[in-house]
Amino acid sequence: MSVVKVAEAATALPRAWSSRVLGRVGTAAVKVLRMDELPVEEERHAEPEALLVLDGRLELDVEGEVVTVGPGEMYVVAAGTAHAVRPGSSGTLVIVEAEDRPTARPSHGKLAR
């Protein structure tokens, strides 16, 4: 595999909240996406997922608790934990997640799907 230019991959995405798989590590996919200030509905995953903010900030609601993740910071959402993106999230996000099916209702703007 060659070097991946993550910022360029994010910029090339057709719209915010769409994602691109940059690579795979075991059963996990490493994805990049752009955030656009708009919220994303609550979801849950059978496996944990790591959320790494490259630039900007990610505003989360994690089971009723507000969590802010800034540039260069990472937050790991535990398996089965309800989480939603709050308004105001913007920038570039890298997600590392095992391939699973969400257990929450589907959303048009799902994180990294």
N, CA, C and O atoms as a MOPAC input file, in Angstrom:
PM7 MOZYME 1SCF
protein

 N      0.85200 1    -1.18400 1     0.00000 1
 C      0.00000 1     0.00000 1     0.00000 1
 C      0.89300 1     1.24000 1     0.00000 1
 O      1.94900 1     1.25200 1     0.63200 1
 N      0.47500 1     2.25300 1    -0.69200 1
 C      1.22600 1     3.50300 1    -0.75600 1
 C      0.73800 1     4.48100 1     0.32800 1
 O     -0.23200 1     4.21100 1     1.03700 1
 N      1.42200 1     5.59900 1     0.43600 1
 C      1.04500 1     6.63600 1     1.39100 1
 C     -0.31900 1     7.20800 1     0.99400 1
 O     -0.57600 1     7.46300 1    -0.18200 1
 N     -1.17300 1     7.40400 1     1.97300 1
 C     -2.50600 1     7.95600 1     1.73800 1
 C     -2.51700 1     9.40700 1     2.18800 1
 O     -2.14600 1     9.71000 1     3.32200 1
 N     -2.93400 1    10.29100 1     1.32000 1
 C     -3.08200 1    11.71100 1     1.66000 1
 C     -4.50300 1    11.90800 1     2.17000 1
 O     -5.43400 1    12.12300 1     1.39400 1
 N     -4.65200 1    11.82900 1     3.48900 1
 C     -5.96800 1    11.81200 1     4.12000 1
 C     -6.74800 1    13.09100 1     3.84400 1
 O     -7.93000 1    13.02000 1     3.50800 1
 N     -6.12800 1    14.24600 1     3.97500 1
 C     -6.82700 1    15.51800 1     3.73700 1
 C     -7.33300 1    15.59700 1     2.30300 1
 O     -8.45000 1    16.05600 1     2.06400 1
 N     -6.51600 1    15.15100 1     1.34300 1
 C     -6.94700 1    15.16400 1    -0.06100 1
 C     -8.10900 1    14.20200 1    -0.28300 1
 O     -9.03300 1    14.51100 1    -1.03400 1
 N     -8.06900 1    13.03900 1     0.36500 1
 C     -9.16300 1    12.07200 1     0.23800 1
 C    -10.46200 1    12.66300 1     0.78200 1
 O    -11.53000 1    12.45800 1     0.20500 1
 N    -10.37100 1    13.39600 1     1.89300 1
 C    -11.56200 1    14.02700 1     2.47000 1
 C    -12.10800 1    15.11200 1     1.55800 1
 O    -13.32000 1    15.21400 1     1.36600 1
 N    -11.22600 1    15.91500 1     0.99700 1
 C    -11.64400 1    17.00300 1     0.10300 1
 C    -12.31900 1    16.45400 1    -1.15800 1
 O    -13.22700 1    17.08400 1    -1.70100 1
 N    -11.88200 1    15.29800 1    -1.61700 1
 C    -12.41800 1    14.71100 1    -2.85200 1
 C    -13.78700 1    14.04600 1    -2.66900 1
 O    -14.41900 1    13.66400 1    -3.65400 1
 N    -14.25000 1    13.90500 1    -1.43100 1
 C    -15.54900 1    13.26800 1    -1.20800 1
 C    -16.66300 1    14.10000 1    -1.83400 1
 O    -16.59300 1    15.32900 1    -1.83200 1
 N    -17.68700 1    13.44400 1    -2.36800 1
 C    -18.75200 1    14.18200 1    -3.07500 1
 C    -19.62200 1    15.05400 1    -2.18500 1
 O    -20.20500 1    16.03100 1    -2.65600 1
 N    -19.71800 1    14.71300 1    -0.89500 1
 C    -20.55700 1    15.51200 1     0.02400 1
 C    -20.14400 1    15.20700 1     1.46200 1
 O    -19.47300 1    14.21200 1     1.73600 1
 N    -20.55200 1    16.06800 1     2.35200 1
 C    -20.28300 1    15.85100 1     3.77500 1
 C    -20.98500 1    14.58400 1     4.25400 1
 O    -22.03400 1    14.20400 1     3.73300 1
 N    -20.40300 1    13.95300 1     5.23400 1
 C    -20.89400 1    12.73900 1     5.87500 1
 C    -20.86600 1    11.51900 1     4.97500 1
 O    -21.28300 1    10.44200 1     5.40100 1
 N    -20.38800 1    11.65000 1     3.73700 1
 C    -20.10700 1    10.44100 1     2.96400 1
 C    -18.69000 1    10.04700 1     3.34200 1
 O    -17.89600 1    10.90100 1     3.73900 1
 N    -18.36500 1     8.77900 1     3.22700 1
 C    -17.04200 1     8.35200 1     3.65500 1
 C    -16.34400 1     7.55400 1     2.56600 1
 O    -16.96000 1     7.09000 1     1.60600 1
 N    -15.05000 1     7.41400 1     2.74900 1
 C    -14.23500 1     6.61700 1     1.83600 1
 C    -13.34200 1     5.72400 1     2.68900 1
 O    -12.70600 1     6.19200 1     3.63400 1
 N    -13.29800 1     4.44700 1     2.35400 1
 C    -12.39800 1     3.53500 1     3.04600 1
 C    -10.99100 1     3.78100 1     2.52000 1
 O    -10.73400 1     3.68300 1     1.32000 1
 N    -10.08700 1     4.10300 1     3.43900 1
 C     -8.69000 1     4.35800 1     3.07500 1
 C     -7.85100 1     3.09200 1     3.14600 1
 O     -6.84500 1     2.96800 1     2.44800 1
 N     -8.26300 1     2.15700 1     3.98500 1
 C     -7.53100 1     0.90900 1     4.14100 1
 C     -8.21400 1     0.03000 1     5.16000 1
 O     -9.20300 1     0.42200 1     5.78000 1
 N     -7.67400 1    -1.16600 1     5.32700 1
 C     -8.23600 1    -2.12100 1     6.28900 1
 C     -7.13000 1    -2.65000 1     7.18400 1
 O     -6.00400 1    -2.87500 1     6.74100 1
 N     -7.47100 1    -2.84300 1     8.44800 1
 C     -6.56400 1    -3.44000 1     9.41900 1
 C     -7.34300 1    -4.57100 1    10.07400 1
 O     -8.25700 1    -4.31900 1    10.86000 1
 N     -6.99400 1    -5.81000 1     9.76100 1
 C     -7.78500 1    -6.94100 1    10.24300 1
 C     -9.20600 1    -6.81600 1     9.73700 1
 O     -9.43100 1    -6.67900 1     8.53500 1
 N    -10.17000 1    -6.86300 1    10.64800 1
 C    -11.57400 1    -6.72700 1    10.25100 1
 C    -12.04500 1    -5.28100 1    10.28800 1
 O    -13.20900 1    -5.00100 1     9.99800 1
 N    -11.15900 1    -4.36200 1    10.64000 1
 C    -11.54600 1    -2.95200 1    10.76500 1
 C    -11.28300 1    -2.17900 1     9.48200 1
 O    -10.28800 1    -2.40100 1     8.79200 1
 N    -12.19400 1    -1.27400 1     9.18300 1
 C    -12.02900 1    -0.34600 1     8.06800 1
 C    -11.57600 1     0.99800 1     8.62400 1
 O    -12.08100 1     1.45800 1     9.64800 1
 N    -10.62200 1     1.62300 1     7.94300 1
 C    -10.17000 1     2.97700 1     8.29100 1
 C    -10.79500 1     3.90000 1     7.25700 1
 O    -10.50700 1     3.79600 1     6.06500 1
 N    -11.65200 1     4.80600 1     7.72000 1
 C    -12.42200 1     5.66600 1     6.82000 1
 C    -12.14800 1     7.13100 1     7.10200 1
 O    -11.74900 1     7.50200 1     8.20600 1
 N    -12.36800 1     7.96200 1     6.08500 1
 C    -12.27200 1     9.40200 1     6.25100 1
 C    -13.59500 1    10.01800 1     5.81100 1
 O    -14.25400 1     9.51300 1     4.90200 1
 N    -13.97600 1    11.11200 1     6.46500 1
 C    -15.15700 1    11.86000 1     6.02900 1
 C    -15.03700 1    13.30900 1     6.44600 1
 O    -14.24400 1    13.66400 1     7.31800 1
 N    -15.84000 1    14.13400 1     5.80400 1
 C    -15.92800 1    15.56400 1     6.12000 1
 C    -17.19900 1    15.80800 1     6.91800 1
 O    -18.25900 1    15.26700 1     6.60200 1
 N    -17.08300 1    16.61900 1     7.94500 1
 C    -18.25400 1    17.01600 1     8.73500 1
 C    -18.69000 1    18.40500 1     8.27000 1
 O    -17.86400 1    19.19200 1     7.80800 1
 N    -19.99400 1    18.71200 1     8.39200 1
 C    -20.49800 1    19.96700 1     7.81800 1
 C    -21.40600 1    20.78800 1     8.72500 1
 O    -22.30000 1    21.47200 1     8.22900 1
 N    -21.20400 1    20.74000 1    10.02900 1
 C    -21.98200 1    21.53200 1    10.98900 1
 C    -23.35700 1    20.93600 1    11.29400 1
 O    -23.95200 1    21.29800 1    12.30900 1
 N    -23.88500 1    20.04300 1    10.46200 1
 C    -25.22100 1    19.49900 1    10.67300 1
 C    -25.17000 1    18.27600 1    11.57800 1
 O    -24.17100 1    17.55800 1    11.59200 1
 N    -26.24200 1    18.03100 1    12.33800 1
 C    -26.26500 1    16.86500 1    13.22200 1
 C    -26.47600 1    15.56800 1    12.44400 1
 O    -26.91200 1    15.58100 1    11.29300 1
 N    -26.16300 1    14.46300 1    13.08800 1
 C    -26.40800 1    13.13000 1    12.54100 1
 C    -27.15700 1    12.35600 1    13.61600 1
 O    -26.79800 1    12.39900 1    14.79300 1
 N    -28.20500 1    11.64600 1    13.19700 1
 C    -29.06100 1    10.93000 1    14.13700 1
 C    -28.30200 1     9.88500 1    14.93700 1
 O    -27.23500 1     9.41500 1    14.53900 1
 N    -28.88200 1     9.54000 1    16.06800 1
 C    -28.29800 1     8.53900 1    16.96500 1
 C    -28.15500 1     7.18500 1    16.27600 1
 O    -28.98500 1     6.78400 1    15.46000 1
 N    -27.06700 1     6.49400 1    16.63700 1
 C    -26.84100 1     5.13900 1    16.14300 1
 C    -26.07400 1     4.34300 1    17.19000 1
 O    -25.53700 1     4.90400 1    18.14500 1
 N    -26.03200 1     3.04000 1    16.99900 1
 C    -25.27700 1     2.11500 1    17.84700 1
 C    -24.58900 1     1.11900 1    16.91900 1
 O    -25.04800 1     0.85900 1    15.80700 1
 N    -23.48600 1     0.57200 1    17.40000 1
 C    -22.76700 1    -0.43700 1    16.62400 1
 C    -22.46700 1    -1.63000 1    17.52200 1
 O    -22.30000 1    -1.47700 1    18.73200 1
 N    -22.40000 1    -2.79400 1    16.93800 1
 C    -22.09700 1    -4.01200 1    17.69300 1
 C    -20.64400 1    -4.03400 1    18.16700 1
 O    -20.31600 1    -4.72500 1    19.13100 1
 N    -19.78100 1    -3.28600 1    17.49900 1
 C    -18.35600 1    -3.23400 1    17.82400 1
 C    -17.97800 1    -1.80100 1    18.20100 1
 O    -18.66700 1    -0.86300 1    17.80000 1
 N    -16.89900 1    -1.61300 1    18.96300 1
 C    -16.45100 1    -0.24100 1    19.26200 1
 C    -15.94600 1     0.43900 1    17.99700 1
 O    -15.59500 1    -0.22400 1    17.02100 1
 N    -15.91200 1     1.77100 1    18.02300 1
 C    -15.32700 1     2.50900 1    16.90900 1
 C    -14.49700 1     3.65400 1    17.46400 1
 O    -14.84200 1     4.25900 1    18.47800 1
 N    -13.39700 1     3.93800 1    16.77800 1
 C    -12.51400 1     5.03500 1    17.16700 1
 C    -12.78000 1     6.21500 1    16.24900 1
 O    -12.85000 1     6.05000 1    15.03100 1
 N    -12.92900 1     7.40000 1    16.82000 1
 C    -13.19200 1     8.62900 1    16.07700 1
 C    -12.01900 1     9.57100 1    16.31300 1
 O    -11.80700 1    10.02900 1    17.43500 1
 N    -11.25800 1     9.86100 1    15.26700 1
 C    -10.05800 1    10.69500 1    15.34400 1
 C    -10.28200 1    11.95900 1    14.52700 1
 O    -10.48100 1    11.89400 1    13.31400 1
 N    -10.24900 1    13.10500 1    15.19100 1
 C    -10.44300 1    14.39200 1    14.51700 1
 C     -9.08800 1    14.89100 1    14.02700 1
 O     -8.17700 1    15.11600 1    14.82400 1
 N     -8.96100 1    15.06400 1    12.71200 1
 C     -7.72300 1    15.60100 1    12.15900 1
 C     -7.70500 1    17.11300 1    12.24900 1
 O     -6.70300 1    17.70700 1    12.64800 1
 N     -8.81500 1    17.73500 1    11.87800 1
 C     -8.94700 1    19.18600 1    11.99200 1
 C    -10.40600 1    19.49500 1    12.26800 1
 O    -11.29000 1    18.70700 1    11.93200 1
 N    -10.65300 1    20.63800 1    12.87900 1
 C    -12.01600 1    21.02100 1    13.24800 1
 C    -12.37100 1    20.45300 1    14.60600 1
 O    -11.51800 1    20.33700 1    15.48600 1
 N    -13.66100 1    20.09200 1    14.77700 1
 C    -14.08900 1    19.50100 1    16.03900 1
 C    -15.32600 1    18.64800 1    15.80800 1
 O    -16.13800 1    18.90800 1    14.92000 1
 N    -15.43900 1    17.62600 1    16.63400 1
 C    -16.57400 1    16.71700 1    16.61700 1
 C    -17.33100 1    16.89400 1    17.91600 1
 O    -16.76800 1    16.73100 1    18.99900 1
 N    -18.60600 1    17.22800 1    17.80800 1
 C    -19.47800 1    17.39500 1    18.97300 1
 C    -20.40000 1    16.18400 1    19.02400 1
 O    -21.18700 1    15.95800 1    18.10500 1
 N    -20.30000 1    15.40400 1    20.10000 1
 C    -21.09300 1    14.18900 1    20.23600 1
 C    -22.04600 1    14.27500 1    21.41400 1
 O    -21.80800 1    15.00400 1    22.37600 1
 N    -23.12300 1    13.52200 1    21.32000 1
 C    -23.99200 1    13.23000 1    22.44300 1
 C    -23.83500 1    11.72100 1    22.64200 1
 O    -24.27600 1    10.93100 1    21.80700 1
 N    -23.21000 1    11.32900 1    23.74100 1
 C    -22.96200 1     9.91800 1    24.02800 1
 C    -23.80100 1     9.53500 1    25.24100 1
 O    -23.45100 1     9.83300 1    26.38300 1
 N    -24.91400 1     8.87000 1    24.96200 1
 C    -25.86400 1     8.46200 1    25.99600 1
 C    -26.20000 1     9.61700 1    26.94200 1
 O    -26.18600 1     9.46700 1    28.16300 1
 N    -26.50400 1    10.78200 1    26.33700 1
 C    -26.92900 1    11.95200 1    27.09900 1
 C    -25.80800 1    12.84600 1    27.59000 1
 O    -26.08100 1    13.90700 1    28.15200 1
 N    -24.57200 1    12.46100 1    27.40000 1
 C    -23.42500 1    13.27300 1    27.82300 1
 C    -22.78900 1    13.94300 1    26.61400 1
 O    -22.55200 1    13.29500 1    25.59400 1
 N    -22.51000 1    15.24900 1    26.72700 1
 C    -21.86500 1    15.98200 1    25.63900 1
 C    -20.36100 1    15.70100 1    25.67600 1
 O    -19.71600 1    15.82900 1    26.71700 1
 N    -19.82200 1    15.32000 1    24.52600 1
 C    -18.39100 1    15.04500 1    24.38700 1
 C    -17.86900 1    15.86900 1    23.21900 1
 O    -18.41600 1    15.79400 1    22.11900 1
 N    -16.82300 1    16.65100 1    23.43900 1
 C    -16.18800 1    17.42400 1    22.37900 1
 C    -14.81700 1    16.82100 1    22.10200 1
 O    -14.01600 1    16.62300 1    23.01600 1
 N    -14.55600 1    16.53100 1    20.82100 1
 C    -13.27800 1    15.96600 1    20.40200 1
 C    -12.63000 1    16.97900 1    19.47300 1
 O    -13.19300 1    17.31900 1    18.43300 1
 N    -11.45800 1    17.46100 1    19.84100 1
 C    -10.78100 1    18.50100 1    19.07600 1
 C     -9.71600 1    17.94500 1    18.14600 1
 O     -9.52100 1    16.73200 1    18.07400 1
 N     -9.02500 1    18.83400 1    17.43100 1
 C     -7.98900 1    18.42000 1    16.48900 1
 C     -6.88900 1    17.61800 1    17.18400 1
 O     -6.36800 1    18.01000 1    18.22800 1
 N     -6.55900 1    16.49000 1    16.57400 1
 C     -5.52700 1    15.64000 1    17.13500 1
 C     -6.00300 1    14.77500 1    18.29000 1
 O     -5.20300 1    14.06600 1    18.89900 1
 N     -7.29900 1    14.82200 1    18.60100 1
 C     -7.84900 1    14.01100 1    19.68000 1
 C     -8.68000 1    12.86600 1    19.12100 1
 O     -9.19900 1    12.93200 1    18.00700 1
 N     -8.79100 1    11.80300 1    19.93500 1
 C     -9.54300 1    10.62300 1    19.52800 1
 C    -10.49800 1    10.23200 1    20.64600 1
 O    -10.18600 1    10.37700 1    21.82800 1
 N    -11.65700 1     9.73800 1    20.25700 1
 C    -12.63700 1     9.23500 1    21.21200 1
 C    -13.05600 1     7.85000 1    20.74100 1
 O    -13.35200 1     7.65600 1    19.56200 1
 N    -13.08200 1     6.87900 1    21.66500 1
 C    -13.52600 1     5.52900 1    21.32800 1
 C    -14.92800 1     5.33600 1    21.88400 1
 O    -15.15400 1     5.45700 1    23.08800 1
 N    -15.86300 1     5.03500 1    20.99500 1
 C    -17.24100 1     4.75800 1    21.38200 1
 C    -17.33000 1     3.25800 1    21.65700 1
 O    -17.04400 1     2.44200 1    20.78100 1
 N    -17.72400 1     2.90400 1    22.86300 1
 C    -17.82500 1     1.49200 1    23.24100 1
 C    -18.92000 1     0.79500 1    22.44300 1
 O    -19.89000 1     1.42500 1    22.02400 1
 N    -18.76000 1    -0.48600 1    22.24000 1
 C    -19.75600 1    -1.29500 1    21.53400 1
 C    -21.11900 1    -1.14200 1    22.20900 1
 O    -21.22200 1    -1.17600 1    23.43500 1
 N    -22.16000 1    -0.97400 1    21.39600 1
 C    -23.52100 1    -0.87700 1    21.90200 1
 C    -23.90500 1     0.45400 1    22.49700 1
 O    -25.02200 1     0.60200 1    22.99200 1
 N    -23.01200 1     1.43300 1    22.46700 1
 C    -23.27400 1     2.74300 1    23.06900 1
 C    -24.00400 1     3.66100 1    22.09100 1
 O    -23.56500 1     3.84500 1    20.95600 1
 N    -25.11500 1     4.23300 1    22.53500 1
 C    -25.85400 1     5.18900 1    21.70900 1
 C    -25.03600 1     6.47200 1    21.58800 1
 O    -24.55500 1     7.01000 1    22.58500 1
 N    -24.88300 1     6.95500 1    20.35100 1
 C    -24.15400 1     8.20200 1    20.12500 1
 C    -24.71500 1     8.90900 1    18.89700 1
 O    -25.15800 1     8.27700 1    17.93800 1
 N    -24.68300 1    10.23300 1    18.95400 1
 C    -25.17700 1    11.06500 1    17.85300 1
 C    -24.24200 1    12.25200 1    17.70300 1
 O    -23.60500 1    12.67900 1    18.66600 1
 N    -24.16400 1    12.77900 1    16.49000 1
 C    -23.36100 1    13.97100 1    16.23300 1
 C    -24.24800 1    15.18900 1    16.47800 1
 O    -25.35500 1    15.29100 1    15.94900 1
 N    -23.73600 1    16.10400 1    17.28800 1
 C    -24.45600 1    17.33200 1    17.60400 1
 C    -24.18200 1    18.38900 1    16.53600 1
 O    -23.17800 1    18.30200 1    15.82900 1
 N    -25.05900 1    19.38400 1    16.40800 1
 C    -24.80500 1    20.48900 1    15.48100 1
 C    -23.48200 1    21.17200 1    15.81200 1
 O    -23.10200 1    21.26200 1    16.98000 1
 N    -22.78800 1    21.64600 1    14.79600 1
 C    -21.54400 1    22.37900 1    15.00500 1
 C    -20.29300 1    21.58200 1    14.71800 1
 O    -19.19300 1    22.13300 1    14.74800 1
 N    -20.43200 1    20.29700 1    14.44000 1
 C    -19.26400 1    19.47900 1    14.10900 1
 C    -18.79400 1    19.82700 1    12.70700 1
 O    -19.59200 1    19.85600 1    11.77100 1
 N    -17.50900 1    20.08900 1    12.56000 1
 C    -16.97300 1    20.40700 1    11.23400 1
 C    -15.51400 1    20.00600 1    11.17100 1
 O    -14.83900 1    19.91600 1    12.19600 1
 N    -15.03100 1    19.76600 1     9.96500 1
 C    -13.63800 1    19.39400 1     9.77100 1
 C    -13.50900 1    18.00500 1     9.18200 1
 O    -14.40800 1    17.51300 1     8.50000 1
 N    -12.36700 1    17.37800 1     9.46000 1
 C    -12.04600 1    16.07200 1     8.88600 1
 C    -11.98300 1    15.03800 1    10.00000 1
 O    -11.33800 1    15.24900 1    11.02700 1
 N    -12.65900 1    13.92700 1     9.78300 1
 C    -12.76100 1    12.86000 1    10.76700 1
 C    -12.27500 1    11.55300 1    10.17200 1
 O    -12.63500 1    11.20800 1     9.04600 1
 N    -11.45600 1    10.81800 1    10.92400 1
 C    -11.05100 1     9.46100 1    10.55700 1
 C    -11.75400 1     8.52200 1    11.52400 1
 O    -11.74500 1     8.74100 1    12.73600 1
 N    -12.36300 1     7.47600 1    10.98100 1
 C    -13.08200 1     6.49700 1    11.78900 1
 C    -12.45500 1     5.13000 1    11.56000 1
 O    -12.21200 1     4.72600 1    10.42300 1
 N    -12.19900 1     4.43000 1    12.64900 1
 C    -11.72700 1     3.04900 1    12.56500 1
 C    -12.83000 1     2.19800 1    13.17600 1
 O    -13.15400 1     2.32600 1    14.35700 1
 N    -13.40300 1     1.32300 1    12.34600 1
 C    -14.52600 1     0.51800 1    12.82000 1
 C    -14.50200 1    -0.86100 1    12.20000 1
 O    -14.08400 1    -1.04700 1    11.05800 1
 N    -14.96400 1    -1.83200 1    12.98800 1
 C    -15.17300 1    -3.17600 1    12.45300 1
 C    -16.41700 1    -3.11100 1    11.58600 1
 O    -17.33200 1    -2.33400 1    11.85800 1
 N    -16.45000 1    -3.90700 1    10.56700 1
 C    -17.63100 1    -3.94700 1     9.71300 1
 C    -18.76800 1    -4.59600 1    10.49800 1
 O    -18.66100 1    -5.75600 1    10.89500 1
 N    -19.84500 1    -3.86700 1    10.72200 1
 C    -21.00500 1    -4.38400 1    11.44200 1
 C    -22.26400 1    -3.75500 1    10.88300 1
 O    -22.19900 1    -2.91400 1     9.98700 1
 N    -23.37300 1    -4.14700 1    11.39300 1
 C    -24.66300 1    -3.55700 1    11.04300 1
 C    -25.14400 1    -2.73800 1    12.23100 1
 O    -25.15400 1    -3.24800 1    13.35200 1
 N    -25.54500 1    -1.47700 1    12.02600 1
 C    -26.04500 1    -0.68700 1    13.15300 1
 C    -27.33700 1    -1.28200 1    13.70000 1
 O    -28.11900 1    -1.87900 1    12.96000 1
 N    -27.55400 1    -1.11300 1    15.00500 1
 C    -28.77000 1    -1.62200 1    15.62200 1
 C    -29.80200 1    -0.51900 1    15.81400 1
 O    -30.93300 1    -0.79600 1    16.21200 1
 N    -29.43200 1     0.72100 1    15.54000 1
 C    -30.37400 1     1.83900 1    15.66000 1
 C    -31.09800 1     2.03000 1    14.33300 1
 O    -30.75200 1     1.40300 1    13.33200 1
 N    -32.09200 1     2.89100 1    14.33300 1
 C    -32.82400 1     3.14800 1    13.09400 1
 C    -31.88000 1     3.75600 1    12.05500 1
 O    -30.96800 1     4.49800 1    12.41800 1
 N    -32.08200 1     3.45700 1    10.77700 1
 C    -31.20000 1     3.99100 1     9.74300 1
 C    -31.33600 1     5.50200 1     9.60300 1
 O    -32.37000 1     6.07800 1     9.94200 1
 N    -30.29200 1     6.12900 1     9.10700 1
 C    -30.27300 1     7.57200 1     8.95100 1
 C    -29.69400 1     7.92300 1     7.58600 1
 O    -28.83400 1     7.21200 1     7.06700 1
 N    -30.16600 1     9.01400 1     7.01400 1
 C    -29.63200 1     9.45100 1     5.72300 1
 C    -28.20000 1     9.91700 1     5.84400 1
 O    -27.47100 1     9.88200 1     4.85200 1
 N    -27.76500 1    10.34700 1     7.00300 1
 C    -26.42700 1    10.90200 1     7.17700 1
 C    -25.61100 1    10.11300 1     8.16400 1
 O    -24.88700 1    10.69900 1     8.96900 1
 N    -25.70400 1     8.80400 1     8.12800 1
 C    -25.03800 1     7.96700 1     9.10400 1
 C    -23.53900 1     8.18800 1     9.11300 1
 O    -22.93500 1     8.42200 1     8.06700 1
 N    -22.95000 1     8.11500 1    10.26300 1
 C    -21.50500 1     8.21700 1    10.40100 1
 C    -20.84200 1     7.06400 1     9.66100 1
 O    -21.08900 1     5.89500 1     9.95700 1
 N    -20.02500 1     7.39800 1     8.72500 1
 C    -19.13100 1     6.45100 1     8.07000 1
 C    -19.82000 1     5.26700 1     7.43400 1
 O    -19.23700 1     4.18200 1     7.43100 1
 N    -20.94500 1     5.38700 1     6.92700 1
 C    -21.58600 1     4.27000 1     6.22600 1
 C    -21.63400 1     4.57000 1     4.75800 1
 O    -22.13500 1     3.76000 1     3.97800 1

